[in-house]
Each structure stands twice: as C-alpha cells, then as structure tokens.
Amino acid sequence: MTNNQPQFEAKTLREALKQAAEYYQTIPSSLDYQILAQESRGLWGRRVTRVKITAHPKLQRADRREPFIRELETFLRNLLRLMRLELNIDIKTTNQRIDINLYGRDRYILLARKGECLDSLQFILFRIFLQNQEEKKILRLDSEGFRSSREEEMRRLALKTAALVKESGKPYTLEPMNPYERRLIHLALKDHKEVTTMSEGEGFIKRVTILPTRD
C-alpha cells in the first residue's frame, strides 16, 4: 500500500528518482521508493519505457529529546501500562510522517480481530497529537509489519470489488470498516477511471460503497 504520496513518472527509474529528489529537496539516495508500474512497449518501431513510482524520505530514528516526541512517547508508554500491555516502542520520523512500531510479548493482543486495538491506539494518538497541528503529518502505528500486509489485503479487495462494479454497472457496499481501512479503500481507487467511492453511515465505523462512474 502506498500512503497518500506523490507519484513520479519518467523513462527510467533514475529519472523518476531524480524528480522525487527535486520534489523533496534532497538527493535520490536519501529516498525510499516503490515501483507502481513499469511499462515497455514498441511504438512505431521504437522501444518506449515508462516507470511510475512513489517515494518518500527515508525514516530516521526519532530524537527522544525533542519535546513533541518525548510527550508522545510518554503518553503512549503510560497508556500501554494502564492497558497492562508489555510492549516496546520504536519511533522513526521524517518531516512528513511519524512511524511507531510496537513489539514485544503482548503484540498478539494488538493484532487480534484484524488489528482493532492497533487501529484504536492510532486513532487516539492522531486525535491528541496531530489533529490540530498546523503542519499535518501522517501517523502510522504498526506492529512488526502488520500494516504492510493489511494494506496490501485492502488494496486487493478494493481492486477486486472495482472490477465487479465495472462489469455489473451496479454499486457494491463493503463490510463496515474503521477510518484507517476506509482510507485504504479510497486511496486504492482514487485514480480509477471507471469507479468512485463514498463512505456511508455515522460514527467511527462506516461502510464504503464503490459506484460506477457516471459520464
């Protein structure tokens, strides 16, 4: 899954990374990237190649002396203690995002029921520390790679459902989801030309409906 990150397209990977480096005002070697598409085809007897990527600055271990990071970590550590969860905290940051990894003996509790506890903790941290910040950052709370597999699962669900909607011409409503899961569905289909998405319902848990695009 790609978070809501800019995309860069060029004839070669090197050129695409150069575009990304200029965007972030850094050098290509300081970026992490993911290839979204790589196409090579013949055009009037010539071979044409295009590469599309997402990229972001590499995460660095957070400076725990920074007041914001110290406050966030202290709050989370106290919250985990009140929940009687024995977990370690690792925080990495860039200018655009904060990644927190929880690991240790009680991680299985976080991941039960498709990560409901992990999602709830992420929502609490966002509401308290980031919602009212002038400079918006992405906050991602994970536990030993759970997010990556879950994000890929939701992306496949979105694309599979979009194909069904395109073929049938009828809307399809997915099972109730939390805000994090709904966002993954919306992002997976935001550039889809044949379908659009909308959330329905009230409160924390809502449903996403995928609809055919009307001309």
N, C-alpha and C positions, 0 to 999 in steps of 0.2 A: 504494500500500500504506500502510495505517496501522499504525504500530508499536502495541505494546500500550498504547494511550492511552485515557483515559476518554472516554465519549461523552456528548453533551448534546443534549437534545431539547426543543423548545418550539414555540410557534405561529409565531414569526418568527425570522429569523437574529439580529436584535439581542438578543432574549430569550435565545437559546441561547448567544450570546457572553457575555452578562451572567452566566449560570450558570457558564460556564467561567472567567470572570474571578474570580468569587467562590471557585471551587474552588482556583485557583492564587494567590489573594490578590493580585491585580493589577488592571489596568484592561484593558478589551477591546482597545484599540489596541495593546497590547503582545503580542497573541497572533497566531500563525499558525494557520489553521484549514482544514479540508477538509470540504465538504458530502458526507455519506454518502447521504442520502436527502432528497427534498423532495416532499411529497405534498399535493395539493389535491383535495378531493372534496366532493360535495354530501351533506349529512346533514340529512334532514327539512327540505329547502328552504333550508338554510343552507350556505354555503361554509366548509369547515374546512381549515386549512392546518397541516401539521406539518413541521418542519425538524429533521434529525438531523445533528450534526457531530462531528468530533474536533478537538481544539485543543491547542496547547502553547505555552509562552512562546517568543517569537522568539529565535533563536540570536544570541549576541553573540560577537564575536571574542575568543578566549581571551587572558587576560593571561599572556604568556610569562614574567613574573617570578614567577608562582605556582609554588611548588616542585613540586607534582604535575604541572602542565602542562609545566614545564621538564624534568622527569625523563622523562615520557612522550615528549616530542618528541625529546629527545637519544637515547633508546633507539631510536626509530623511525628517526631520521636515520642512526644508526650501522648499524642493521640493513639499511637500503636501500643504504648504502655497501658493506657486505660482500656484498650481492647484486649489486653493480655496476649498480644502477638509478639513473638520473639523473631524479630526481623532486623536485618542490617540495611542501611541506607547509603546509596551511592548517587551523587548528583553531578551531572555534567551540563554545561551550558554553551550557548552561542549568544550573539546579540538578539537573535530572533526566537530562541526556544530554551526551555528547561526540560531536561530529561532526568527522571528519577527512577532508579532501579531498586526494588525491594527484593532481598534474597535472604534465605535462611530457613530455619526449621519449619516455620508456620506458613510458608508460601502457598501450600496447598489450600489453605483457608481463603486466601485472596482469589484463587482461581476457580473455586467451586461455582457451579451454576453459571458457567461461561464468563467468569470474572466479574460477577456482580459487585463483590466487595471492593475490588480494584477500581472499578468504574466509579463507585460511590466516593471512594477516597480522592480520586482525581477530581471529581466534581466539587467536593468540599474545598480542596486546595485552590482550584481555579476561582471559586466564588470569593474566597477570603483574600487571596493574594494577588490575583491578576485581573479580576473583572473590572475594577475601577482604575486600573493603571492607564495612564495616557498613552504610553507606548505598549501596544498589545504584543504579548508573546504567546507562543504555543507552549502549553504544559502537557507533558506526556509521562504518565505514571505507568511503569511496566514492572514485570517480574520475570527475569531470566528468559526474555524473548517471547513471552506470551502474546504481546501486542502484535508482533510481526505476523505470526501465524493466524491470529484472529482477523487482522486487517486483510490478509490475503483471502481468507474464507469469506468475508463480507464482500470483497471485490468480485469474487467468482459468483456469489449469489446475485449481486446487482446485475452483472453482465448476462447471466443465465436468464434472469427474470426479464430483462430488457429485450432479449431475443424472443421470448414468449409473447411479450406485449407487441412487439413489432410484427410478429407473424399473425397474431389473432386480431390486432387492431383494438383490443379491449384493455382497460386499466386492470392492474393487479395490485392488491394491497398485501403487504408483507406482515409478518407477525409483529406484535408490539416490541418496541426497542427503546433503549435508553438514548440520551443525547449523543453519546460517543458513537454508537452503532449507526444511528440515523445519519450522522455527519459522514461516515464512511460511505454509505449508500449514495448520498447526494454528491460527494466528491467523485465517486467512481463513474457517475453518469453525467457530470456537469457539462461535458463537451460532446455528449451523444447527440446526434442529429435527428434520430427517429423517436426518441422518448424524452420525457421530462419527469421530474419528481416533485412531490409535495408531502409535507407532514400533516397528519390529521390527529385531532384529539387535544386534550388539555392535560397539564401537569408534566411530571418528569418522564413518564412512559407514554410514547405516542406510536402511531403506525405511519409507515411510509408507503405512499401509493405511487406506482410508476405508471405513467399515462403515455399514450401515443402522442407525438407532436402534431398539432393541427396546423395545416397550411393557412 
